[in-house]
């Protein structure tokens, strides 16, 4: 039984090409979702955003293509392809597409 879904297994593939957004869209593709972890690919078209919210787990982003703006607890950070940022659990954060960009989001939830 595969734990990861919506992605080919046992093959080399370009991760950024697994999700595409058209103008005015944010497209997401869930690769894993359970009580411990969430792994999601996102493609943002320029100008799109995910508004301020908080997560119960630490959220790590890896930008795959383009550039995004990440506002964490009121502070802005820009990440380009190949760069990462962690949005700590409980801190308000938002994501804005300064240009078309793609990211891999991994959220790790605390286990009690």
SVG drawing of the C-alpha trace seen along z (x, -y; Angstrom):
<svg xmlns="http://www.w3.org/2000/svg" viewBox="-8 -43 27 45">
<polyline fill="none" stroke="black" stroke-width="0.4" points="0.0,0.0 1.5,-3.3 1.6,-6.1 2.5,-8.8 -0.3,-9.4 -0.8,-11.4 2.8,-10.9 4.7,-8.2 6.8,-5.9 10.1,-4.3 10.9,-6.8 13.0,-9.9 10.8,-12.9 10.9,-16.7 8.9,-17.6 8.0,-21.1 6.4,-19.6 3.9,-17.6 1.6,-20.7 0.6,-23.6 -1.4,-26.7 -3.2,-28.9 -3.7,-32.6 -5.7,-33.6 -5.2,-30.2 -3.5,-28.4 -3.3,-24.7 -2.4,-22.2 -1.7,-18.5 -1.6,-16.5 1.1,-13.8 0.6,-12.7 -1.9,-13.6 -2.1,-12.0 -1.9,-12.9 1.9,-13.3 2.6,-15.0 1.2,-16.8 3.1,-17.1 1.6,-19.2 2.8,-20.6 1.5,-24.1 1.6,-26.2 0.7,-29.9 0.0,-32.3 1.4,-35.8 -0.7,-37.8 -2.4,-34.9 -2.2,-34.4 -3.1,-32.3 -4.3,-34.7 -3.0,-34.8 -3.6,-31.7 -1.8,-29.5 -1.0,-25.8 -0.8,-23.3 2.5,-22.0 5.8,-23.4 5.5,-24.2 8.6,-24.0 8.5,-25.3 10.9,-24.5 10.5,-26.8 10.8,-24.8 10.4,-27.6 10.0,-31.3 9.8,-33.5 7.3,-33.9 6.7,-36.2 6.2,-34.6 4.9,-36.8 5.5,-35.2 4.3,-36.9 4.2,-40.2 7.7,-39.9 8.2,-39.5 10.6,-37.0 11.2,-36.4 12.3,-32.9 13.5,-31.9 13.9,-28.5 16.1,-26.3 15.5,-28.2 13.5,-27.1 11.8,-28.8 10.1,-27.4 6.8,-28.8 6.6,-27.8 3.5,-26.2 1.1,-28.6 2.6,-31.7 0.3,-33.5 1.7,-33.3 0.6,-34.1 2.0,-33.3 1.9,-35.7 3.0,-35.0 5.3,-37.9 5.6,-36.1 4.5,-32.6 6.0,-30.2 5.8,-26.6 6.6,-25.2 6.6,-22.0 5.0,-22.3 5.8,-19.9 3.9,-20.3 5.0,-18.2 2.5,-17.9 3.3,-17.3 2.6,-13.8 1.3,-13.4"/>
</svg>
